[in-house]
Every structure is written in C-alpha cells, then in structure tokens.
C-alpha cells in the first residue's frame, strides 16, 4: 500500500539532470598502508534497508566506497522485503532478536525504534557523535531537526540517525490558479489582485477555508458548463490531504494545542483531548460539508487521483511523492486526462503562527550485538552515506530531502532547479519541488516518541476522518475524542 509515510524512493529530479560527482571532504579513494582505520579488526556487518530498483545500485556503490575507507569492514546490503513495508520489516527484525539473527544497521521510523529499544537492542550513538575524530556534533552542516528526531525518545541519548527524510508541501493546479482573478467574488483575496505564487505560498488554513475556497466555489458556480475550473462532484474537495494522521498532528503542532509529549515523570502522555483540537475539527467538518476538503480516509483511497481529474485544485502530500500528482502521457492516453502544470507551495499554517511541517521519512538505527567493532562500523557507514558528497548524490537522485544544508548550496543543485522555455511541465514541477524543499527543510517538527505513540498516530487519523464525516458532530465530538484518547492511552506502559 502506498502511504505518505512509506513511500518508495522516487526520481523526479532525474527528469532534469543526472547526478554528477564532485569533491568531498571525506576521501573515498583507495586506502594506503599508512592510513589509520577506525575499525582495527576484521568485522562483518549487515545493513537491512528498504531501497530497491535503480537506487539500489547507487546505495551499493556508496557502500563499496565505504569498504575502501574501512578495509577491515565487510558490509552485507540486504533487502528481502522490497520497498515501503516497514511494518513487515519491524516484525522480521523483532523475530530475529529471539534467534540472534538481526542486522547491525536498519532503516526505520521512530515507532520501529521504540520497539527495538524497549527490547534493549538499540545502540545509543552519543559517544560516537561526540568523538573528536569521527564525530558529528561539531558538524553544523546537518539539518538540526533531522538530528533532533534521533533524540526524541523517552531515554536520554541518540537512538536513530537521519537518512531518507521528507516533509509535506501544498501542490496546486498552476494552469487554473495562477492568474485567476477572484476580485469580483471577494476583493480581499490577494488584495484584489489575481492569484500568484507569493499568495499561494503563504496561505493560512483560515485564509484557505474561510476565503479562498468559498470564492473559488462561487466563481466556479457562475461559469457555464464546459468552462468550469473545478469538477465539483460528489467525491470532490477543492483541497485534498493524503494523510489524515499527518493533518491532525500538524494542526496540533501549528496551533500549539497538544498531541503527545513526555510527562514530568518521563512517561509518554496523550494530550490531544482538548477544546482547541475539538474546535478545529468542528470547523473542518463544515469545510468538508461545503465541498472544500477531502482526505485519504474520507475518500477511502489516495486523493492524488482527484487532483489529476481536477476534482481538486490543491493536494497536500509528501515531498517524495510528487510524481503521483502529475498527469502523465500514459494517463492522458489511457484515461483521457489532460496534463497540467503543477505549482508548489509551503504547507498552510495557523494564522499568525510560524510555518511548521512534519518531519517524516525513514532514518536508520544501530542495533546492539555487544560488539564494539560492529557498532562502530555501523555508525561509520551511516556517516559515510551522509557525507557531503553522498548526501548530495542521494538527495538529488531520489527526491528525498538532503540531510545536510550544503546539498542546496552548490552548483549542481542550481543546475537541477534551472528551467528554460523548452522545459516540460514535469521538469518545471520537479525543479519547483526541489526549490521549495530547500525553503522548508529547516522548518520541520518532531513529536515525542514512546511505546504507544504509534497507536496514537493511528487513532488520530481515524478520529479526524470520523469528525469530518459526521453530520451531527457537535453532539458526538466529546465522545469521539474520549474514545480515541482512551484507546491511545490503553497502549501506554502500565508502570
């Protein structure tokens, strides 16, 4: 199943250009006899990943370069499950604990790390991070929020490290919306000027659902059949969101109403049963009823199709999933859809509040085999995969956010975002996606992670969908929230 959290690695940037090599501060040349290696003894490690397809070769090349840097280390790169199914990966790793057959380095989400850590199998890499020779604590090039995710667990320390990161953006039908003059409907929108990139890049949820969506609907209703800009159907929503879970969590973070946290005693706390979140749900319930909003769970399928068919003019989805929003030439031929240019904007935010979007995408964690050489080698492999050169190659080849600021501060990146009059709509969309990622990469947030937080995430997605679709929500909202929180708290440790 395709899910915003479990996307396979994508390659829209490669529509623009290939990934060329460049110099790196960490050498990848063949080792000399005089060179000092950090791992002194012959050591074998396994990296269990979810990378397949054409990117498997890129990752394999990076791993082989690492073996030249550390010739005492031999890396087995395994991927028995294909891409995307992190639930199955977690089950396989946990089952391996009982047989002493588990990897040294594994791709993961925070919820996976909690399961491994609770069983005592995750290495705290703080000592490695602080090492004066191979540590990263003084390397300010790493994006802070991505590193901070590894320390967002109950116990003090760093238990995961960033690798394939992403966030969410607002994608829109540029052919329809750019230049659209809504002043005859509402002169307050964009100060009476036609819609432009700056306006759409700075939307609040209030502006979007209280002003822009109503104006679009009124404008569209007055148009003749055959000239309408929005296909207002039963399943339509001017705005669609591909993750109910992310929507709820992002609203809680942006408005400061609470989602999860750590209590004073260090235990996980479920915080979303509050009036602020209830008021937001009541408001969004009305937006849904008026045809302004549709989500994955309310539509019961991925909403990218609504965007492709113009039953939506905006869609919110992962930065790693841009290709799902395009109408391809094959779509045009087999489904009769019309390709259109896609614009890229920041996620809307709470009115008057700073921009925040969710930190997502898989990281890696080092699993404990009670062997210092294996743990160190695993950390060093991650450091190699995220050195300046490799971080740049990986990001610009896959569409994931580079874990270093410098990914976006070099000539190669500038070439990737350059477009010309001859550029296709797909090339322009990919370039805009990269540019917007560079704008928001430091604006992501993390949430507290503990045993039961994964269940809370599942429950708030179900809660949001229930709130959006209930015609009598005012009568039922307290019961919905109480039931959801009770289920979430039911998964917390009892002591």
Residue pairs with C-beta under 8 A, 6 or more apart in sequence:
1 84
2 8
2 84
2 302
2 321
2 324
3 84
3 243
4 168
4 242
4 243
4 246
4 317
4 318
4 321
4 360
5 86
5 109
5 243
5 245
5 360
6 84
6 85
6 86
7 84
7 166
7 318
7 320
7 321
8 52
8 53
8 83
8 84
9 51
9 53
9 55
9 83
9 164
9 320
9 398
9 399
9 400
10 320
10 321
10 322
10 323
10 398
10 399
11 54
11 55
11 397
11 398
11 399
12 322
12 323
12 399
12 426
12 429
12 430
12 433
13 396
13 397
13 398
13 399
13 416
13 430
13 434
14 397
15 424
15 426
15 427
15 430
16 415
16 416
16 417
16 418
16 419
16 427
16 430
16 431
17 415
17 416
19 392
19 393
19 396
19 397
19 412
20 412
21 389
21 393
22 389
22 392
22 410
22 412
23 389
24 387
24 388
24 389
24 390
25 387
25 388
26 69
26 384
26 387
26 388
26 389
27 69
28 65
28 68
28 69
28 389
29 68
30 68
31 37
31 68
31 69
31 71
37 69
37 70
37 71
37 72
38 70
38 133
38 134
38 376
38 380
39 70
39 72
39 73
39 373
39 376
39 377
39 380
40 72
40 373
41 72
41 373
42 72
42 74
43 72
43 73
43 74
43 371
43 373
43 374
43 377
44 73
44 74
44 75
44 76
44 374
45 73
45 74
45 75
45 76
45 103
45 104
45 105
45 374
45 377
45 378
45 381
46 75
46 76
46 77
46 78
46 103
46 104
46 105
47 63
47 75
47 76
47 77
47 78
47 103
47 104
47 105
47 106
47 364
47 378
47 381
48 78
48 79
48 89
48 93
48 103
48 105
48 106
48 107
49 59
49 77
49 78
49 79
49 106
49 107
50 79
50 81
50 82
50 83
50 84
50 85
50 86
50 89
50 107
50 362
51 59
51 79
51 83
51 107
52 79
52 82
52 83
53 83
55 397
55 398
56 79
58 393
58 394
58 397
59 77
59 385
59 394
60 77
62 384
62 385
62 390
62 393
62 394
63 75
63 77
63 381
63 385
65 384
66 73
66 75
66 380
66 381
66 384
66 385
67 73
67 74
67 75
69 380
69 384
70 377
70 380
73 377
73 380
73 381
75 377
75 381
78 103
80 92
81 88
81 89
81 92
86 107
86 108
86 109
86 112
86 362
89 106
89 107
89 108
89 112
90 108
90 112
90 115
93 102
93 103
93 106
93 112
93 116
93 367
94 115
94 116
94 119
96 102
96 103
97 119
97 121
102 121
102 367
103 367
104 366
104 367
104 369
104 374
104 375
104 377
104 378
105 364
105 365
105 366
105 367
105 378
105 381
105 382
106 112
106 116
106 364
106 365
106 367
107 163
107 164
107 362
107 363
107 364
108 116
108 160
108 362
108 363
108 364
108 365
109 362
109 363
110 149
110 152
110 153
110 160
110 363
110 449
110 453
111 449
111 453
111 454
111 457
112 365
113 122
113 153
113 159
113 160
113 363
113 365
113 449
114 153
114 449
114 450
114 451
114 453
114 454
115 451
116 122
116 365
116 367
117 153
117 155
117 159
118 451
120 368
121 367
121 368
122 159
122 160
122 365
122 366
122 367
122 368
123 159
123 365
123 366
123 367
123 368
123 375
123 378
123 379
124 155
124 157
124 158
124 159
125 150
125 157
125 158
125 159
125 161
125 366
125 379
126 157
126 158
128 134
128 135
128 375
128 376
128 379
129 135
129 136
129 137
129 158
130 137
134 380
134 383
136 142
136 383
141 388
141 404
141 405
141 406
142 162
142 386
142 403
142 404
142 405
143 162
143 165
143 401
143 402
143 403
143 404
143 405
143 441
143 442
144 442
145 359
145 442
145 443
145 444
145 445
145 446
146 162
146 165
146 359
146 363
146 401
146 403
146 444
147 158
147 161
147 162
148 446
149 160
149 162
149 359
149 363
149 446
150 158
150 159
150 160
150 161
150 162
150 363
151 157
151 158
151 159
152 446
152 447
152 448
152 449
153 159
153 449
153 450
154 262
154 266
154 267
154 268
154 449
154 450
154 451
159 365
160 363
160 364
160 365
161 363
161 364
161 365
161 366
161 379
161 382
161 386
162 363
162 386
162 403
163 361
163 362
163 363
163 364
163 382
163 385
163 386
163 403
164 320
164 361
164 362
164 363
164 394
164 398
164 400
165 359
165 360
165 361
165 363
165 400
165 401
165 403
166 318
166 319
166 320
166 360
166 361
166 400
166 401
167 318
167 319
167 347
167 357
167 358
167 359
167 360
167 361
167 401
167 437
167 440
167 441
167 444
168 243
168 246
168 250
168 316
168 317
168 318
168 319
168 347
168 357
168 358
168 360
169 316
169 317
169 319
169 344
169 345
169 346
169 347
169 357
169 433
169 436
169 437
169 440
170 200
170 203
170 314
170 315
170 316
170 344
170 345
170 346
170 347
170 348
171 307
171 314
171 315
171 316
171 317
171 322
171 325
171 342
171 343
171 344
171 345
172 200
172 313
172 314
172 315
172 342
172 343
172 344
172 345
173 307
173 310
173 313
173 314
173 340
173 341
173 342
173 343
174 340
174 341
174 342
174 343
175 340
175 341
176 229
176 230
176 310
176 313
176 340
177 195
177 200
177 313
177 343
178 194
178 195
178 196
178 197
178 200
178 343
179 194
179 195
179 196
180 194
180 195
180 219
180 229
181 193
181 194
181 195
182 189
182 190
182 194
182 195
182 212
182 215
182 216
182 219
183 189
183 192
183 193
183 194
184 219
185 215
185 218
185 219
186 211
186 214
186 215
188 211
189 195
189 199
189 211
189 212
189 215
190 196
190 199
193 199
197 343
197 345
200 343
200 345
201 345
201 346
202 346
203 212
203 345
203 348
204 348
204 349
204 350
204 351
204 352
205 251
205 348
205 349
205 350
205 351
206 351
207 348
207 351
208 239
208 314
208 348
209 239
209 283
209 284
209 287
209 292
209 293
213 238
213 239
213 287
213 290
213 292
214 290
214 292
216 229
216 230
216 238
216 313
217 230
217 232
217 238
217 290
217 291
217 292
219 229
220 228
220 229
220 230
220 232
221 232
223 229
229 310
229 313
230 236
230 238
230 310
230 311
230 313
231 309
231 310
231 311
232 291
232 311
233 311
235 294
235 299
235 306
235 311
236 291
236 294
236 306
236 311
236 312
237 288
237 291
237 292
237 293
237 294
237 295
237 299
237 303
237 306
237 311
237 312
238 291
238 292
238 293
238 312
238 313
238 314
239 292
239 293
239 294
239 312
239 313
239 314
239 315
239 316
240 293
240 294
240 295
240 299
240 303
240 304
240 306
240 307
240 312
240 314
240 315
240 316
241 247
241 293
241 294
241 295
241 296
241 303
241 315
241 316
241 317
242 295
242 296
242 302
242 303
242 304
242 315
242 316
242 317
242 318
242 321
243 295
243 296
243 317
243 318
243 461
244 295
244 296
244 297
244 298
244 460
244 461
244 462
244 464
244 465
245 457
245 458
245 460
245 461
245 464
246 358
246 360
247 295
247 316
247 464
248 259
248 272
248 277
248 460
248 461
248 463
248 464
249 259
249 358
249 447
249 457
249 460
250 347
250 356
250 357
250 358
251 257
251 277
251 280
251 350
252 258
252 259
252 272
252 277
253 259
253 356
253 358
253 445
253 447
254 349
254 350
254 353
254 356
255 276
255 280
255 350
255 353
256 276
256 353
257 272
257 274
257 276
257 277
257 280
258 271
258 272
258 274
258 276
258 277
259 271
259 272
259 447
259 456
259 460
260 268
260 269
260 270
260 271
260 272
260 447
260 448
260 450
260 453
260 456
261 268
261 269
261 271
261 448
262 268
262 269
262 448
262 450
263 269
267 450
267 492
267 493
268 448
268 450
268 451
268 452
268 453
268 492
268 493
269 448
270 452
270 456
270 485
270 488
270 489
270 492
272 456
272 460
272 481
272 484
272 485
273 481
273 482
273 484
273 485
277 481
278 477
278 478
278 481
281 463
281 464
281 467
281 468
281 473
281 477
282 467
282 473
282 474
282 477
284 293
284 464
284 467
284 468
285 467
285 468
285 470
285 473
287 293
288 294
288 298
288 468
288 469
289 471
293 468
294 303
294 306
294 312
295 303
295 464
295 465
295 468
296 302
296 303
297 461
297 462
297 464
297 465
298 465
298 468
298 469
299 306
302 324
303 312
303 315
304 315
304 317
304 321
304 324
304 325
306 312
306 315
307 313
307 314
307 315
307 325
308 325
308 326
308 327
308 331
308 337
309 337
310 340
315 325
316 347
317 324
317 325
318 360
318 361
319 399
319 400
319 401
319 433
319 436
319 437
320 361
320 398
320 399
320 400
322 342
322 399
322 429
322 430
322 433
325 342
326 339
326 342
326 425
326 426
326 429
327 337
327 338
327 339
327 340
328 339
329 339
331 337
331 339
332 338
332 339
339 425
340 425
341 425
341 428
341 429
342 425
342 429
342 432
343 432
344 429
344 432
344 433
344 435
344 436
345 436
346 355
346 357
346 436
346 439
346 440
347 355
347 357
347 440
349 355
349 356
354 443
355 440
355 443
356 443
356 444
356 445
357 440
357 443
357 444
357 445
358 444
358 445
359 444
359 445
359 446
361 400
361 401
364 382
366 375
366 378
366 379
366 382
367 378
368 375
369 375
384 390
385 391
385 394
386 403
386 404
388 404
388 406
391 402
391 403
391 404
391 406
391 407
392 402
392 404
392 406
392 407
392 410
392 412
392 413
394 400
394 402
395 401
395 402
395 403
395 407
396 402
396 407
396 412
396 413
396 416
396 434
399 433
401 437
401 441
402 408
402 441
405 441
405 442
407 413
408 437
408 438
408 441
413 434
413 438
416 431
416 434
417 431
417 432
417 434
417 435
418 431
419 427
419 428
419 431
423 431
447 453
450 492
451 491
451 492
451 493
452 488
452 489
452 491
452 492
452 493
455 487
455 488
455 491
456 488
456 491
459 484
459 485
459 487
459 488
460 484
460 488
462 484
463 480
463 481
463 484
466 480
467 473
467 477
467 480
470 476
470 477
470 480
473 480
